[in-house]
Amino acid sequence: MPVGIRELKNKLSHYLDRVKKGENLAVTEHGRTIAYILPSEKIPEHEDLVRLVREDLAVWKGGKPKGSTNLAKVKGKPLSKVVIEERR
């Protein structure tokens, strides 16, 4: 759930109660997400992502992932054609 900085500051206890109940908060500034507040019972996937960022193996600046620059070379039909065929 997105929440602006001012709103979060003014109603911090309210939003922390929601986080305690399991909700994730996206803190926004001028409509852009700048931080996340997650429950302290971390999900293993979050811990793995944090570890990758700390070890400089991954970088995420809040945008949509662009994918890998190391493309695998495989034989056969392109994946896009397989997906189109499966949709028919």
Phi and psi restraints in degrees (value plus and minus 20) as a CYANA .aco file:
   2 PRO   PHI     -98.7   -58.7
   2 PRO   PSI     123.1   163.1
   3 VAL   PHI    -166.3  -126.3
   3 VAL   PSI     114.1   154.1
   4 GLY   PHI     -93.0   -53.0
   4 GLY   PSI     139.2   179.2
   5 ILE   PHI     -79.6   -39.6
   5 ILE   PSI     -67.2   -27.2
   6 ARG   PHI     -82.0   -42.0
   6 ARG   PSI     -65.9   -25.9
   7 GLU   PHI     -80.9   -40.9
   7 GLU   PSI     -62.5   -22.5
   8 LEU   PHI     -83.4   -43.4
   8 LEU   PSI     -63.9   -23.9
   9 LYS   PHI     -83.4   -43.4
   9 LYS   PSI     -62.5   -22.5
  10 ASN   PHI     -91.6   -51.6
  10 ASN   PSI     -48.0    -8.0
  11 LYS   PHI    -148.4  -108.4
  11 LYS   PSI      21.7    61.7
  12 LEU   PHI     -76.2   -36.2
  12 LEU   PSI     -67.2   -27.2
  13 SER   PHI     -79.2   -39.2
  13 SER   PSI     -62.6   -22.6
  14 HIS   PHI     -79.2   -39.2
  14 HIS   PSI     -68.1   -28.1
  15 TYR   PHI     -90.7   -50.7
  15 TYR   PSI     -54.7   -14.7
  16 LEU   PHI     -87.0   -47.0
  16 LEU   PSI     -53.5   -13.5
  17 ASP   PHI     -82.4   -42.4
  17 ASP   PSI     -59.6   -19.6
  18 ARG   PHI     -86.0   -46.0
  18 ARG   PSI     -58.8   -18.8
  19 VAL   PHI     -84.7   -44.7
  19 VAL   PSI     -61.3   -21.3
  20 LYS   PHI     -77.8   -37.8
  20 LYS   PSI     -50.4   -10.4
  21 LYS   PHI    -104.1   -64.1
  21 LYS   PSI     -17.8    22.2
  22 GLY   PHI      89.4   129.4
  22 GLY   PSI     -22.7    17.3
  23 GLU   PHI     -98.9   -58.9
  23 GLU   PSI     129.8   169.8
  24 ASN   PHI    -121.2   -81.2
  24 ASN   PSI     118.6   158.6
  25 LEU   PHI    -131.6   -91.6
  25 LEU   PSI     118.2   158.2
  26 ALA   PHI    -126.3   -86.3
  26 ALA   PSI      94.5   134.5
  27 VAL   PHI    -104.7   -64.7
  27 VAL   PSI     107.5   147.5
  28 THR   PHI    -136.8   -96.8
  28 THR   PSI     133.1   173.1
  29 GLU   PHI    -154.1  -114.1
  29 GLU   PSI      95.9   135.9
  30 HIS   PHI      34.8    74.8
  30 HIS   PSI      19.5    59.5
  31 GLY   PHI      63.9   103.9
  31 GLY   PSI     -24.2    15.8
  32 ARG   PHI    -127.0   -87.0
  32 ARG   PSI     114.9   154.9
  33 THR   PHI     -90.2   -50.2
  33 THR   PSI     107.8   147.8
  34 ILE   PHI    -137.6   -97.6
  34 ILE   PSI     -36.1     3.9
  35 ALA   PHI    -182.6  -142.6
  35 ALA   PSI     142.8   182.8
  36 TYR   PHI    -144.9  -104.9
  36 TYR   PSI     123.8   163.8
  37 ILE   PHI    -137.0   -97.0
  37 ILE   PSI      99.6   139.6
  38 LEU   PHI    -137.8   -97.8
  38 LEU   PSI     135.3   175.3
  39 PRO   PHI     -79.1   -39.1
  39 PRO   PSI     131.8   171.8
  40 SER   PHI     -89.8   -49.8
  40 SER   PSI     -42.8    -2.8
  41 GLU   PHI     -95.3   -55.3
  41 GLU   PSI      69.2   109.2
  42 LYS   PHI     -90.1   -50.1
  42 LYS   PSI     122.3   162.3
  43 ILE   PHI     -99.6   -59.6
  43 ILE   PSI     116.6   156.6
  44 PRO   PHI     -71.4   -31.4
  44 PRO   PSI     -55.3   -15.3
  45 GLU   PHI     -84.4   -44.4
  45 GLU   PSI     -57.3   -17.3
  46 HIS   PHI     -84.0   -44.0
  46 HIS   PSI     -62.4   -22.4
  47 GLU   PHI     -82.6   -42.6
  47 GLU   PSI     -60.0   -20.0
  48 ASP   PHI     -84.0   -44.0
  48 ASP   PSI     -61.6   -21.6
  49 LEU   PHI     -85.4   -45.4
  49 LEU   PSI     -63.3   -23.3
  50 VAL   PHI     -81.5   -41.5
  50 VAL   PSI     -62.1   -22.1
  51 ARG   PHI     -80.9   -40.9
  51 ARG   PSI     -63.8   -23.8
  52 LEU   PHI     -81.7   -41.7
  52 LEU   PSI     -61.5   -21.5
  53 VAL   PHI     -86.7   -46.7
  53 VAL   PSI     -63.6   -23.6
  54 ARG   PHI     -82.2   -42.2
  54 ARG   PSI     -53.8   -13.8
  55 GLU   PHI    -107.6   -67.6
  55 GLU   PSI      -9.7    30.3
  56 ASP   PHI      37.5    77.5
  56 ASP   PSI      10.1    50.1
  57 LEU   PHI    -116.3   -76.3
  57 LEU   PSI     -30.9     9.1
  58 ALA   PHI    -169.5  -129.5
  58 ALA   PSI     131.0   171.0
  59 VAL   PHI    -157.0  -117.0
  59 VAL   PSI     114.9   154.9
  60 TRP   PHI    -161.0  -121.0
  60 TRP   PSI     105.0   145.0
  61 LYS   PHI    -131.6   -91.6
  61 LYS   PSI       4.5    44.5
  62 GLY   PHI      70.8   110.8
  62 GLY   PSI     -27.5    12.5
  63 GLY   PHI    -112.1   -72.1
  63 GLY   PSI    -196.1  -156.1
  64 LYS   PHI     -92.8   -52.8
  64 LYS   PSI     113.2   153.2
  65 PRO   PHI     -78.7   -38.7
  65 PRO   PSI     120.4   160.4
  66 LYS   PHI    -113.6   -73.6
  66 LYS   PSI     -32.0     8.0
  67 GLY   PHI      74.9   114.9
  67 GLY   PSI     158.5   198.5
  68 SER   PHI    -104.0   -64.0
  68 SER   PSI     128.8   168.8
  69 THR   PHI    -111.4   -71.4
  69 THR   PSI     -30.8     9.2
  70 ASN   PHI    -117.8   -77.8
  70 ASN   PSI      67.4   107.4
  71 LEU   PHI    -100.5   -60.5
  71 LEU   PSI     117.2   157.2
  72 ALA   PHI    -101.8   -61.8
  72 ALA   PSI     120.7   160.7
  73 LYS   PHI    -118.6   -78.6
  73 LYS   PSI     102.1   142.1
  74 VAL   PHI    -149.3  -109.3
  74 VAL   PSI     137.5   177.5
  75 LYS   PHI    -115.0   -75.0
  75 LYS   PSI     135.5   175.5
  76 GLY   PHI      88.9   128.9
  76 GLY   PSI    -187.5  -147.5
  77 LYS   PHI     -88.8   -48.8
  77 LYS   PSI     128.4   168.4
  78 PRO   PHI     -84.2   -44.2
  78 PRO   PSI     126.7   166.7
  79 LEU   PHI     -78.0   -38.0
  79 LEU   PSI     -55.8   -15.8
  80 SER   PHI     -80.6   -40.6
  80 SER   PSI     -58.4   -18.4
  81 LYS   PHI     -89.7   -49.7
  81 LYS   PSI     -58.7   -18.7
  82 VAL   PHI     -82.3   -42.3
  82 VAL   PSI     -63.6   -23.6
  83 VAL   PHI     -83.0   -43.0
  83 VAL   PSI     -63.8   -23.8
  84 ILE   PHI     -82.5   -42.5
  84 ILE   PSI     -62.2   -22.2
  85 GLU   PHI     -83.4   -43.4
  85 GLU   PSI     -59.7   -19.7
  86 GLU   PHI     -88.1   -48.1
  86 GLU   PSI     -47.5    -7.5
  87 ARG   PHI     -95.3   -55.3
  87 ARG   PSI     -38.0     2.0
